[in-house]
């Protein structure tokens, strides 16, 4: 049986940021991360050094939606643990059925979210991940993972406005005290916030109406969730570490010596 003292590195490489966690005793105990853009092997080593602090790790599990980064992360994680990391794909044991025409096209982070969701909640489940893209994934009692919806996330909204206009700046979500923007940045922030929240509300109501609102768990995760969900008229379960927990569960199912819960 896997000893409770064994620690597994869990890594979620996204388009905007790469998040690192320590999985031990079926819990995520530490968090860290670095921006994904332009990251090098030395950047990864430095981030892991800050997180690890001379701890010894038994193994690692990696989910990546950035193909060019997967090899670099795999090499560095092998340096740290002494073994190649478990790389998440649809071909390994996820602990949830995947009823999807092209499962190889599903992002590894979405597979991890589905695995975590069925461990923590009773299907049907909608998992919304507020990252670079806004993804909604549906897990049903009989068919498991059946599909989802993808919409632009907050970073993409701001990037598109800056790239496709001559005068609008690159910015990010900024707190605004007024009901209208008193500057360009404030106006962009309000537009992104309410437009994004409106998309979340419409997509959520669409999915919940199909699945049955009274019996469906609506679970959300991702770095942009907290700001957007305030005032949203939908019962939610906010699960900050859902993806990393899912990676740990997938490790248990594939390499762990104990039965995953």
Short mmCIF file of the C-alpha atoms (twelve columns), coordinates in Angstrom:
data_MODEL
# 
_entry.id   MODEL 
# 
loop_
_atom_site.group_PDB 
_atom_site.id 
_atom_site.type_symbol 
_atom_site.label_atom_id 
_atom_site.label_alt_id 
_atom_site.label_comp_id 
_atom_site.label_asym_id 
_atom_site.label_seq_id 
_atom_site.Cartn_x 
_atom_site.Cartn_y 
_atom_site.Cartn_z 
_atom_site.pdbx_PDB_model_num 
ATOM 1   C CA . UNK A 1   0.000   0.000  0.000   1 
ATOM 2   C CA . UNK A 2   1.255   3.494  -0.859  1 
ATOM 3   C CA . UNK A 3   2.619   5.131  2.275   1 
ATOM 4   C CA . UNK A 4   0.997   8.367  3.386   1 
ATOM 5   C CA . UNK A 5   4.450   10.017 3.478   1 
ATOM 6   C CA . UNK A 6   4.996   9.542  -0.251  1 
ATOM 7   C CA . UNK A 7   4.536   12.744 -2.202  1 
ATOM 8   C CA . UNK A 8   3.583   13.033 -5.862  1 
ATOM 9   C CA . UNK A 9   4.173   16.136 -7.973  1 
ATOM 10  C CA . UNK A 10  1.093   17.137 -9.957  1 
ATOM 11  C CA . UNK A 11  1.569   19.544 -12.867 1 
ATOM 12  C CA . UNK A 12  -1.071  21.226 -15.026 1 
ATOM 13  C CA . UNK A 13  0.515   23.036 -17.992 1 
ATOM 14  C CA . UNK A 14  -1.978  25.508 -19.443 1 
ATOM 15  C CA . UNK A 15  -1.732  28.133 -22.146 1 
ATOM 16  C CA . UNK A 16  -1.388  31.018 -19.702 1 
ATOM 17  C CA . UNK A 17  0.168   29.442 -16.610 1 
ATOM 18  C CA . UNK A 18  1.561   26.157 -15.338 1 
ATOM 19  C CA . UNK A 19  0.334   25.097 -11.907 1 
ATOM 20  C CA . UNK A 20  2.258   22.755 -9.621  1 
ATOM 21  C CA . UNK A 21  0.906   20.903 -6.611  1 
ATOM 22  C CA . UNK A 22  1.993   18.251 -4.137  1 
ATOM 23  C CA . UNK A 23  -0.383  15.305 -3.824  1 
ATOM 24  C CA . UNK A 24  -0.136  13.369 -0.580  1 
ATOM 25  C CA . UNK A 25  -2.730  11.411 1.354   1 
ATOM 26  C CA . UNK A 26  -5.340  12.162 -1.334  1 
ATOM 27  C CA . UNK A 27  -4.924  15.894 -0.776  1 
ATOM 28  C CA . UNK A 28  -3.190  18.757 -2.547  1 
ATOM 29  C CA . UNK A 29  -0.939  20.186 0.138   1 
ATOM 30  C CA . UNK A 30  1.163   22.826 -1.635  1 
ATOM 31  C CA . UNK A 31  0.714   25.060 -4.662  1 
ATOM 32  C CA . UNK A 32  3.008   26.987 -6.955  1 
ATOM 33  C CA . UNK A 33  3.322   27.947 -10.571 1 
ATOM 34  C CA . UNK A 34  4.953   29.916 -13.362 1 
ATOM 35  C CA . UNK A 35  3.751   31.645 -16.547 1 
ATOM 36  C CA . UNK A 36  3.678   29.241 -19.473 1 
ATOM 37  C CA . UNK A 37  4.805   31.706 -22.132 1 
ATOM 38  C CA . UNK A 38  8.533   31.451 -22.805 1 
ATOM 39  C CA . UNK A 39  9.204   29.058 -19.913 1 
ATOM 40  C CA . UNK A 40  12.508  27.203 -20.051 1 
ATOM 41  C CA . UNK A 41  13.874  24.127 -18.306 1 
ATOM 42  C CA . UNK A 42  15.686  26.419 -15.868 1 
ATOM 43  C CA . UNK A 43  12.449  28.292 -15.094 1 
ATOM 44  C CA . UNK A 44  10.778  24.960 -14.345 1 
ATOM 45  C CA . UNK A 45  13.665  23.812 -12.150 1 
ATOM 46  C CA . UNK A 46  13.560  27.079 -10.191 1 
ATOM 47  C CA . UNK A 47  9.797   26.818 -9.660  1 
ATOM 48  C CA . UNK A 48  10.085  23.213 -8.505  1 
ATOM 49  C CA . UNK A 49  12.954  24.115 -6.189  1 
ATOM 50  C CA . UNK A 50  10.841  26.832 -4.550  1 
ATOM 51  C CA . UNK A 51  7.989   24.379 -4.073  1 
ATOM 52  C CA . UNK A 52  9.960   21.263 -3.160  1 
ATOM 53  C CA . UNK A 53  12.325  22.741 -0.548  1 
ATOM 54  C CA . UNK A 54  14.455  19.569 -0.381  1 
ATOM 55  C CA . UNK A 55  11.463  17.266 -0.162  1 
ATOM 56  C CA . UNK A 56  11.775  13.901 -1.854  1 
ATOM 57  C CA . UNK A 57  9.153   12.980 -4.424  1 
ATOM 58  C CA . UNK A 58  8.197   9.454  -5.360  1 
ATOM 59  C CA . UNK A 59  6.753   10.258 -8.807  1 
ATOM 60  C CA . UNK A 60  4.960   12.888 -10.889 1 
ATOM 61  C CA . UNK A 61  1.876   13.182 -13.069 1 
ATOM 62  C CA . UNK A 62  1.625   15.699 -15.897 1 
ATOM 63  C CA . UNK A 63  -1.299  17.202 -17.820 1 
ATOM 64  C CA . UNK A 64  -0.316  19.503 -20.663 1 
ATOM 65  C CA . UNK A 65  -2.281  21.337 -23.343 1 
ATOM 66  C CA . UNK A 66  0.919   22.893 -24.714 1 
ATOM 67  C CA . UNK A 67  2.614   20.182 -26.833 1 
ATOM 68  C CA . UNK A 68  5.927   22.045 -27.071 1 
ATOM 69  C CA . UNK A 69  6.165   22.198 -23.276 1 
ATOM 70  C CA . UNK A 70  5.338   18.560 -22.561 1 
ATOM 71  C CA . UNK A 71  8.813   17.225 -23.364 1 
ATOM 72  C CA . UNK A 72  10.611  19.880 -21.304 1 
ATOM 73  C CA . UNK A 73  8.420   19.277 -18.273 1 
ATOM 74  C CA . UNK A 74  8.810   15.508 -18.638 1 
ATOM 75  C CA . UNK A 75  12.607  15.774 -18.644 1 
ATOM 76  C CA . UNK A 76  12.767  18.056 -15.613 1 
ATOM 77  C CA . UNK A 77  10.255  15.995 -13.632 1 
ATOM 78  C CA . UNK A 78  12.318  12.893 -14.361 1 
ATOM 79  C CA . UNK A 79  15.375  14.711 -12.991 1 
ATOM 80  C CA . UNK A 80  13.465  15.436 -9.773  1 
ATOM 81  C CA . UNK A 81  11.841  12.032 -9.205  1 
ATOM 82  C CA . UNK A 82  14.153  9.618  -11.046 1 
ATOM 83  C CA . UNK A 83  11.293  8.176  -13.136 1 
ATOM 84  C CA . UNK A 84  9.365   9.420  -16.199 1 
ATOM 85  C CA . UNK A 85  6.147   11.205 -15.172 1 
ATOM 86  C CA . UNK A 86  2.732   9.745  -15.870 1 
ATOM 87  C CA . UNK A 87  1.415   11.825 -18.782 1 
ATOM 88  C CA . UNK A 88  -2.372  12.084 -18.843 1 
ATOM 89  C CA . UNK A 89  -4.154  10.959 -22.021 1 
ATOM 90  C CA . UNK A 90  -7.521  9.364  -22.741 1 
ATOM 91  C CA . UNK A 91  -5.774  5.980  -23.078 1 
ATOM 92  C CA . UNK A 92  -4.987  5.547  -19.374 1 
ATOM 93  C CA . UNK A 93  -7.349  4.763  -16.501 1 
ATOM 94  C CA . UNK A 94  -9.211  7.969  -15.661 1 
ATOM 95  C CA . UNK A 95  -11.766 6.509  -13.279 1 
ATOM 96  C CA . UNK A 96  -14.584 7.782  -15.509 1 
ATOM 97  C CA . UNK A 97  -15.974 6.478  -18.784 1 
ATOM 98  C CA . UNK A 98  -15.372 8.668  -21.850 1 
ATOM 99  C CA . UNK A 99  -18.221 8.560  -24.384 1 
ATOM 100 C CA . UNK A 100 -16.884 11.011 -26.930 1 
ATOM 101 C CA . UNK A 101 -16.293 10.526 -30.678 1 
ATOM 102 C CA . UNK A 102 -12.637 11.671 -30.644 1 
ATOM 103 C CA . UNK A 103 -11.342 11.292 -27.082 1 
ATOM 104 C CA . UNK A 104 -7.790  12.120 -28.185 1 
ATOM 105 C CA . UNK A 105 -8.954  15.698 -28.815 1 
ATOM 106 C CA . UNK A 106 -9.990  16.295 -25.186 1 
ATOM 107 C CA . UNK A 107 -7.526  18.417 -23.222 1 
ATOM 108 C CA . UNK A 108 -5.682  16.581 -20.467 1 
ATOM 109 C CA . UNK A 109 -6.820  19.176 -17.927 1 
ATOM 110 C CA . UNK A 110 -10.453 18.484 -18.827 1 
ATOM 111 C CA . UNK A 111 -9.886  14.753 -18.364 1 
ATOM 112 C CA . UNK A 112 -8.393  15.451 -14.935 1 
ATOM 113 C CA . UNK A 113 -11.376 17.636 -14.035 1 
ATOM 114 C CA . UNK A 114 -13.787 14.869 -15.012 1 
ATOM 115 C CA . UNK A 115 -11.854 12.312 -12.957 1 
ATOM 116 C CA . UNK A 116 -11.883 14.560 -9.899  1 
ATOM 117 C CA . UNK A 117 -15.535 15.503 -10.314 1 
ATOM 118 C CA . UNK A 118 -16.826 11.910 -10.251 1 
ATOM 119 C CA . UNK A 119 -14.733 11.237 -7.141  1 
ATOM 120 C CA . UNK A 120 -16.195 14.207 -5.269  1 
ATOM 121 C CA . UNK A 121 -19.723 14.584 -6.628  1 
ATOM 122 C CA . UNK A 122 -22.618 12.457 -7.855  1 
ATOM 123 C CA . UNK A 123 -23.333 12.662 -11.617 1 
ATOM 124 C CA . UNK A 124 -24.783 14.375 -13.516 1 
ATOM 125 C CA . UNK A 125 -22.094 17.014 -13.150 1 
ATOM 126 C CA . UNK A 126 -21.170 20.127 -15.090 1 
ATOM 127 C CA . UNK A 127 -17.550 21.212 -14.595 1 
ATOM 128 C CA . UNK A 128 -16.685 24.772 -15.609 1 
ATOM 129 C CA . UNK A 129 -12.990 25.681 -15.788 1 
ATOM 130 C CA . UNK A 130 -12.220 29.410 -15.870 1 
ATOM 131 C CA . UNK A 131 -8.840  29.486 -17.581 1 
ATOM 132 C CA . UNK A 132 -7.439  30.931 -20.796 1 
ATOM 133 C CA . UNK A 133 -10.484 29.320 -22.391 1 
ATOM 134 C CA . UNK A 134 -13.778 28.887 -20.550 1 
ATOM 135 C CA . UNK A 135 -14.677 25.197 -20.738 1 
ATOM 136 C CA . UNK A 136 -17.799 23.358 -19.644 1 
ATOM 137 C CA . UNK A 137 -17.683 19.563 -19.423 1 
ATOM 138 C CA . UNK A 138 -20.609 17.229 -18.795 1 
ATOM 139 C CA . UNK A 139 -20.461 13.904 -16.929 1 
ATOM 140 C CA . UNK A 140 -23.614 11.760 -16.817 1 
ATOM 141 C CA . UNK A 141 -24.376 8.724  -14.614 1 
ATOM 142 C CA . UNK A 142 -24.451 6.168  -17.447 1 
ATOM 143 C CA . UNK A 143 -22.183 7.518  -20.198 1 
ATOM 144 C CA . UNK A 144 -19.550 9.322  -18.133 1 
ATOM 145 C CA . UNK A 145 -17.835 12.157 -19.964 1 
ATOM 146 C CA . UNK A 146 -20.079 12.978 -22.935 1 
ATOM 147 C CA . UNK A 147 -18.762 16.322 -24.205 1 
ATOM 148 C CA . UNK A 148 -18.676 20.000 -23.448 1 
ATOM 149 C CA . UNK A 149 -18.704 23.609 -24.566 1 
ATOM 150 C CA . UNK A 150 -15.705 25.893 -25.125 1 
ATOM 151 C CA . UNK A 151 -15.898 29.703 -25.044 1 
ATOM 152 C CA . UNK A 152 -13.245 32.444 -24.902 1 
ATOM 153 C CA . UNK A 153 -11.839 33.060 -21.447 1 
ATOM 154 C CA . UNK A 154 -11.041 36.436 -19.894 1 
ATOM 155 C CA . UNK A 155 -7.410  36.541 -21.114 1 
ATOM 156 C CA . UNK A 156 -8.535  35.918 -24.697 1 
ATOM 157 C CA . UNK A 157 -11.130 38.700 -24.496 1 
ATOM 158 C CA . UNK A 158 -8.542  41.260 -23.431 1 
ATOM 159 C CA . UNK A 159 -5.927  40.003 -25.902 1 
ATOM 160 C CA . UNK A 160 -8.360  40.137 -28.817 1 
ATOM 161 C CA . UNK A 161 -9.432  43.707 -28.056 1 
ATOM 162 C CA . UNK A 162 -5.821  44.870 -27.854 1 
ATOM 163 C CA . UNK A 163 -4.671  43.004 -30.958 1 
ATOM 164 C CA . UNK A 164 -7.583  43.978 -33.209 1 
ATOM 165 C CA . UNK A 165 -7.849  47.679 -32.308 1 
ATOM 166 C CA . UNK A 166 -5.413  50.541 -32.678 1 
ATOM 167 C CA . UNK A 167 -6.046  52.365 -29.411 1 
ATOM 168 C CA . UNK A 168 -7.147  49.815 -26.820 1 
ATOM 169 C CA . UNK A 169 -4.324  48.687 -24.497 1 
ATOM 170 C CA . UNK A 170 -3.284  45.265 -23.245 1 
ATOM 171 C CA . UNK A 171 -4.797  44.985 -19.776 1 
ATOM 172 C CA . UNK A 172 -6.448  42.561 -17.371 1 
ATOM 173 C CA . UNK A 173 -9.507  42.507 -15.127 1 
ATOM 174 C CA . UNK A 174 -9.412  45.569 -12.846 1 
ATOM 175 C CA . UNK A 175 -11.746 46.400 -9.931  1 
ATOM 176 C CA . UNK A 176 -14.148 49.220 -10.900 1 
ATOM 177 C CA . UNK A 177 -16.162 51.234 -8.361  1 
ATOM 178 C CA . UNK A 178 -18.447 52.941 -10.875 1 
ATOM 179 C CA . UNK A 179 -21.335 51.551 -12.921 1 
ATOM 180 C CA . UNK A 180 -19.596 52.813 -16.070 1 
ATOM 181 C CA . UNK A 181 -15.899 52.992 -16.822 1 
ATOM 182 C CA . UNK A 182 -14.152 56.286 -16.120 1 
ATOM 183 C CA . UNK A 183 -11.151 55.222 -18.190 1 
ATOM 184 C CA . UNK A 184 -10.468 52.914 -21.116 1 
ATOM 185 C CA . UNK A 185 -9.124  50.222 -18.793 1 
ATOM 186 C CA . UNK A 186 -12.193 50.456 -16.536 1 
ATOM 187 C CA . UNK A 187 -14.533 50.316 -19.528 1 
ATOM 188 C CA . UNK A 188 -12.757 47.218 -20.852 1 
ATOM 189 C CA . UNK A 189 -12.893 45.581 -17.425 1 
ATOM 190 C CA . UNK A 190 -16.629 46.137 -17.088 1 
ATOM 191 C CA . UNK A 191 -17.285 44.894 -20.610 1 
ATOM 192 C CA . UNK A 192 -15.256 41.734 -20.060 1 
ATOM 193 C CA . UNK A 193 -16.741 41.086 -16.612 1 
ATOM 194 C CA . UNK A 194 -20.402 41.421 -17.611 1 
ATOM 195 C CA . UNK A 195 -19.955 39.827 -21.020 1 
ATOM 196 C CA . UNK A 196 -18.116 36.894 -19.480 1 
ATOM 197 C CA . UNK A 197 -20.665 36.517 -16.693 1 
ATOM 198 C CA . UNK A 198 -23.481 36.636 -19.237 1 
ATOM 199 C CA . UNK A 199 -21.849 33.846 -21.247 1 
ATOM 200 C CA . UNK A 200 -21.439 31.755 -18.094 1 
ATOM 201 C CA . UNK A 201 -25.088 32.288 -17.147 1 
ATOM 202 C CA . UNK A 202 -26.438 31.406 -20.597 1 
ATOM 203 C CA . UNK A 203 -24.296 28.314 -21.087 1 
ATOM 204 C CA . UNK A 204 -24.967 27.098 -17.554 1 
ATOM 205 C CA . UNK A 205 -28.730 27.516 -17.889 1 
ATOM 206 C CA . UNK A 206 -28.630 25.694 -21.224 1 
ATOM 207 C CA . UNK A 207 -26.770 22.700 -19.778 1 
ATOM 208 C CA . UNK A 208 -28.732 22.568 -16.525 1 
ATOM 209 C CA . UNK A 209 -32.026 22.669 -18.425 1 
ATOM 210 C CA . UNK A 210 -30.958 19.592 -20.405 1 
ATOM 211 C CA . UNK A 211 -29.585 17.647 -17.434 1 
ATOM 212 C CA . UNK A 212 -32.109 18.673 -14.777 1 
ATOM 213 C CA . UNK A 213 -31.204 21.630 -12.578 1 
ATOM 214 C CA . UNK A 214 -32.402 20.000 -9.341  1 
ATOM 215 C CA . UNK A 215 -30.215 16.912 -9.719  1 
ATOM 216 C CA . UNK A 216 -27.090 18.355 -11.372 1 
ATOM 217 C CA . UNK A 217 -23.973 19.518 -9.540  1 
ATOM 218 C CA . UNK A 218 -22.416 22.620 -11.085 1 
ATOM 219 C CA . UNK A 219 -18.730 22.602 -10.145 1 
ATOM 220 C CA . UNK A 220 -16.325 25.400 -11.036 1 
ATOM 221 C CA . UNK A 221 -12.566 25.768 -10.880 1 
ATOM 222 C CA . UNK A 222 -9.856  27.976 -12.366 1 
ATOM 223 C CA . UNK A 223 -8.123  31.202 -11.491 1 
ATOM 224 C CA . UNK A 224 -10.751 33.581 -12.862 1 
ATOM 225 C CA . UNK A 225 -13.777 31.917 -11.266 1 
ATOM 226 C CA . UNK A 226 -13.973 33.808 -7.970  1 
ATOM 227 C CA . UNK A 227 -14.249 37.318 -9.480  1 
ATOM 228 C CA . UNK A 228 -16.808 36.362 -12.088 1 
ATOM 229 C CA . UNK A 229 -19.141 34.189 -10.012 1 
ATOM 230 C CA . UNK A 230 -20.016 36.808 -7.404  1 
ATOM 231 C CA . UNK A 231 -23.705 37.585 -7.860  1 
ATOM 232 C CA . UNK A 232 -24.332 34.776 -10.333 1 
ATOM 233 C CA . UNK A 233 -27.757 33.226 -9.677  1 
ATOM 234 C CA . UNK A 234 -26.618 29.601 -9.997  1 
ATOM 235 C CA . UNK A 235 -25.849 27.225 -7.077  1 
ATOM 236 C CA . UNK A 236 -22.204 26.237 -7.466  1 
ATOM 237 C CA . UNK A 237 -19.477 24.172 -5.862  1 
ATOM 238 C CA . UNK A 238 -16.209 26.129 -6.055  1 
ATOM 239 C CA . UNK A 239 -13.317 23.651 -6.120  1 
ATOM 240 C CA . UNK A 240 -10.031 25.515 -6.422  1 
ATOM 241 C CA . UNK A 241 -7.751  22.468 -6.647  1 
ATOM 242 C CA . UNK A 242 -10.028 20.267 -8.736  1 
ATOM 243 C CA . UNK A 243 -7.595  19.746 -11.639 1 
ATOM 244 C CA . UNK A 244 -4.586  18.916 -9.473  1 
ATOM 245 C CA . UNK A 245 -6.663  16.592 -7.302  1 
ATOM 246 C CA . UNK A 246 -7.832  14.872 -10.479 1 
ATOM 247 C CA . UNK A 247 -4.217  14.366 -11.508 1 
ATOM 248 C CA . UNK A 248 -3.461  12.817 -8.145  1 
ATOM 249 C CA . UNK A 249 -6.453  10.505 -8.463  1 
ATOM 250 C CA . UNK A 250 -5.349  9.455  -11.958 1 
ATOM 251 C CA . UNK A 251 -1.920  8.684  -10.519 1 
ATOM 252 C CA . UNK A 252 -3.517  6.471  -7.858  1 
ATOM 253 C CA . UNK A 253 -5.513  4.631  -10.518 1 
ATOM 254 C CA . UNK A 254 -2.528  3.959  -12.759 1 
ATOM 255 C CA . UNK A 255 0.611   3.807  -10.636 1 
ATOM 256 C CA . UNK A 256 -0.525  3.948  -7.041  1 
ATOM 257 C CA . UNK A 257 -0.557  0.817  -4.936  1 
ATOM 258 C CA . UNK A 258 -3.732  1.757  -3.138  1 
ATOM 259 C CA . UNK A 259 -7.280  1.915  -4.437  1 
ATOM 260 C CA . UNK A 260 -8.295  5.419  -5.500  1 
ATOM 261 C CA . UNK A 261 -11.392 6.783  -3.817  1 
# 
